[in-house]
């Protein structure tokens, strides 16, 4: 009973903190830089709340987890997304949205570094903090709950990308829950973000 009560309190705290961080990110830029604002709101504040909850943050997806289990699924995800992207980037709506958002000439590596930092913060927030924070109270349902704000975060992007984030959020959530690590999601999201800008 005590364990169930603690799981409910943790889930409530996680939902309040996550929603607050997401909303603040939409209205404020304390560091005047999207990359570092992402780290502040999507990683640092949630991480601090994990500590305040008296939890070991390594249990929230920060370890490499069952990496052997996820190698094949991650590789299939990379191949599948690359094929879909080759089709999507030829669509006018993707060209209009992403056409001028890639790196400047000679700035590829700093751009990729910033993208990696952003994707790390995003994946900790959605697949680490939300999924593992809600799992004790919700079990497998936590996969579907974390998918909702993840899909909403894609609003305003091309419709096909936003709709695909629903299935993508569920599939990646499943991989993360089974592997006990959000690193596979980070690698997939980083590859997707890089290719969609560079292709």
Backbone torsions as a table, in degrees:
resi	resn	phi	psi	omega
1	UNK	NA	-45.1	178.9
2	UNK	-61.9	-40.4	179.5
3	UNK	-64.3	-41.8	179.2
4	UNK	-65.8	-40.2	178.7
5	UNK	-63.2	-43.1	178.7
6	UNK	-63.4	-40.4	179.1
7	UNK	-62.5	-39.1	179.1
8	UNK	-67.3	-44.5	178.5
9	UNK	-62.4	-40.7	178.5
10	UNK	-63.2	-44.7	179.8
11	UNK	-61.1	-42.4	178.8
12	UNK	-63.9	-43.7	179.1
13	UNK	-62.3	-44.1	-179.8
14	UNK	-62.2	-44.1	-179.4
15	UNK	-65.1	-39.5	179.1
16	UNK	-68.4	-47.1	-179.1
17	UNK	-63.8	-45.7	-178.7
18	UNK	-62.0	-44.8	-179.7
19	UNK	-65.0	-41.2	178.9
20	UNK	-63.5	-46.2	179.5
21	UNK	-61.2	-43.2	-179.2
22	UNK	-63.1	-44.5	-179.5
23	UNK	-66.0	-43.5	179.1
24	UNK	-61.7	-37.4	178.5
25	UNK	-61.8	-31.2	-178.8
26	UNK	-73.1	-24.8	-172.7
27	UNK	-113.8	-15.9	-173.7
28	UNK	-130.9	150.5	176.0
29	UNK	-135.0	76.1	-175.2
30	UNK	-61.9	-26.3	-178.4
31	UNK	-106.1	3.2	177.8
32	UNK	54.3	34.3	-179.9
33	UNK	-157.0	122.5	-174.2
34	UNK	-58.7	-41.0	-178.8
35	UNK	-60.1	-50.6	-176.1
36	UNK	-77.6	-26.3	171.4
37	UNK	-64.3	-38.3	177.3
38	UNK	-61.6	-43.4	178.5
39	UNK	-62.2	-42.9	-177.6
40	UNK	-64.4	-51.3	-174.2
41	UNK	-83.6	-33.2	-174.1
42	UNK	-98.5	-15.9	177.9
43	UNK	-121.1	-58.2	-171.3
44	UNK	-61.8	-53.0	-178.6
45	UNK	-63.7	-46.1	175.2
46	UNK	-61.1	-39.7	178.7
47	UNK	-60.1	-43.4	178.5
48	UNK	-62.9	-36.6	178.9
49	UNK	-68.2	-32.9	174.8
50	UNK	-61.1	-43.3	178.9
51	UNK	-64.2	-41.2	179.7
52	UNK	-66.3	-28.0	176.5
53	UNK	-76.5	-4.2	179.3
54	UNK	75.1	25.5	-177.0
55	UNK	-101.1	155.3	172.8
56	UNK	-82.2	112.9	-176.4
57	UNK	-61.6	-21.0	178.0
58	UNK	-64.5	-25.1	178.7
59	UNK	-79.2	-2.0	-179.1
60	UNK	-103.7	33.2	172.4
61	UNK	93.7	3.8	-175.4
62	UNK	-79.5	-16.9	178.8
63	UNK	-84.5	172.1	178.8
64	UNK	-76.8	-13.3	174.0
65	UNK	59.5	-145.7	-179.6
66	UNK	-86.5	69.3	-170.9
67	UNK	-64.4	-32.6	179.4
68	UNK	-66.2	-36.5	-179.2
69	UNK	-63.2	-34.0	-171.4
70	UNK	-95.2	-6.9	-176.1
71	UNK	-57.2	-49.4	-178.1
72	UNK	-63.8	-44.9	180.0
73	UNK	-64.5	-40.4	179.4
74	UNK	-64.9	-42.8	178.4
75	UNK	-62.6	-42.4	177.6
76	UNK	-64.6	-36.9	177.5
77	UNK	-63.9	-41.4	178.5
78	UNK	-61.4	-47.9	-179.5
79	UNK	-63.9	-46.5	-179.4
80	UNK	-61.0	-44.1	180.0
81	UNK	-68.2	-36.1	178.4
82	UNK	-62.5	-41.4	178.8
83	UNK	-64.7	-46.5	179.2
84	UNK	-62.9	-37.8	179.9
85	UNK	-66.9	-37.5	178.2
86	UNK	-59.8	-31.1	176.7
87	UNK	-79.6	-45.9	-173.3
88	UNK	-66.0	-40.3	-174.1
89	UNK	-67.1	-12.5	176.8
90	UNK	-87.4	-7.6	179.0
91	UNK	-78.3	134.8	-177.9
92	UNK	-54.5	-37.1	-177.5
93	UNK	-64.7	-35.2	176.9
94	UNK	-72.6	-39.3	178.8
95	UNK	-64.5	-39.1	178.7
96	UNK	-66.3	-40.1	-175.6
97	UNK	-77.7	-43.0	-173.2
98	UNK	-101.7	-2.9	-173.0
99	UNK	-54.6	-40.7	-176.8
100	UNK	-114.2	23.0	-177.6
101	UNK	-103.2	0.5	-178.6
102	UNK	-81.2	-175.9	-178.0
103	UNK	-73.1	150.6	172.8
104	UNK	-71.9	160.3	179.2
105	UNK	-58.2	130.6	178.8
106	UNK	81.6	3.3	-177.3
107	UNK	-119.5	26.0	-175.5
108	UNK	-61.8	-48.6	-173.9
109	UNK	-69.4	-43.7	174.3
110	UNK	-61.1	-36.4	178.8
111	UNK	-65.5	-45.1	178.1
112	UNK	-63.9	-36.9	177.7
113	UNK	-63.2	-44.3	178.5
114	UNK	-64.6	-40.1	178.4
115	UNK	-63.2	-40.8	179.4
116	UNK	-63.2	-40.7	178.5
117	UNK	-63.5	-44.4	178.7
118	UNK	-62.2	-45.3	-178.4
119	UNK	-66.0	-34.8	175.6
120	UNK	-61.2	-47.3	-179.8
121	UNK	-63.5	-44.5	178.9
122	UNK	-58.9	-49.6	-175.2
123	UNK	-69.9	-33.9	173.7
124	UNK	-62.9	-42.4	-176.8
125	UNK	-63.6	-53.1	-174.5
126	UNK	-81.7	-49.2	-173.3
127	UNK	-94.0	-20.9	176.2
128	UNK	-94.5	-66.8	-174.3
129	UNK	-64.0	-54.4	-177.1
130	UNK	-68.2	-49.9	-174.4
131	UNK	-65.3	-53.4	-176.6
132	UNK	-75.7	-24.9	176.6
133	UNK	-72.3	-32.2	-179.1
134	UNK	-91.6	-20.6	-174.0
135	UNK	-56.9	-42.4	-179.5
136	UNK	-58.4	-32.3	-179.8
137	UNK	-91.1	-33.5	-171.6
138	UNK	-108.6	-14.8	-176.8
139	UNK	63.6	-137.6	-177.5
140	UNK	-61.3	-25.8	179.9
141	UNK	-59.9	-23.0	178.7
142	UNK	-59.4	-29.5	177.2
143	UNK	-60.2	-42.5	-175.9
144	UNK	-79.1	-30.8	178.1
145	UNK	-68.8	-44.0	179.9
146	UNK	-67.6	-23.4	177.9
147	UNK	-66.2	-31.4	-174.7
148	UNK	-62.7	-56.9	178.5
149	UNK	-66.2	-28.5	177.5
150	UNK	-62.5	-44.9	178.0
151	UNK	-66.9	-41.3	178.8
152	UNK	-61.3	-34.6	179.4
153	UNK	-64.4	-16.8	178.6
154	UNK	-93.5	-0.4	178.9
155	UNK	-59.8	137.6	-177.5
156	UNK	98.0	-17.7	174.7
157	UNK	-84.2	174.3	177.5
158	UNK	-51.8	139.6	-174.2
159	UNK	-54.5	-42.0	-178.8
160	UNK	-61.2	-37.9	179.2
161	UNK	-68.8	-42.4	-179.7
162	UNK	-63.8	-45.5	-180.0
163	UNK	-66.6	-37.6	-179.7
164	UNK	-69.6	-21.0	178.9
165	UNK	-69.1	-18.8	176.1
166	UNK	-67.8	-54.9	178.2
167	UNK	-64.9	-40.6	-179.8
168	UNK	-63.0	-41.1	179.0
169	UNK	-62.9	-37.8	179.1
170	UNK	-70.0	-48.9	-177.7
171	UNK	-62.4	-45.9	179.9
172	UNK	-68.1	-36.9	176.0
173	UNK	-59.5	-39.8	178.1
174	UNK	-63.9	-46.0	179.9
175	UNK	-60.4	-45.0	-178.6
176	UNK	-63.9	-44.0	-178.8
177	UNK	-63.9	-40.8	-179.2
178	UNK	-71.6	-36.7	-177.7
179	UNK	-85.5	-15.2	-178.0
180	UNK	64.6	30.6	-178.9
181	UNK	-152.7	140.2	176.4
182	UNK	-92.4	1.6	-179.3
183	UNK	-61.9	-38.0	175.3
184	UNK	-60.4	-39.0	177.9
185	UNK	-65.4	-39.0	177.9
186	UNK	-60.6	-47.5	-179.3
187	UNK	-62.5	-42.9	179.2
188	UNK	-65.0	-43.8	-177.8
189	UNK	-68.6	-39.0	177.9
190	UNK	-63.4	-45.1	179.3
191	UNK	-62.3	-43.5	179.7
192	UNK	-62.7	-46.4	-179.5
193	UNK	-63.2	-38.4	179.8
194	UNK	-69.8	-47.8	-176.6
195	UNK	-65.4	-38.2	-176.3
196	UNK	-66.9	-25.3	176.9
197	UNK	-88.3	-28.2	-171.7
198	UNK	-96.6	-25.6	-177.9
199	UNK	-70.7	NA	NA
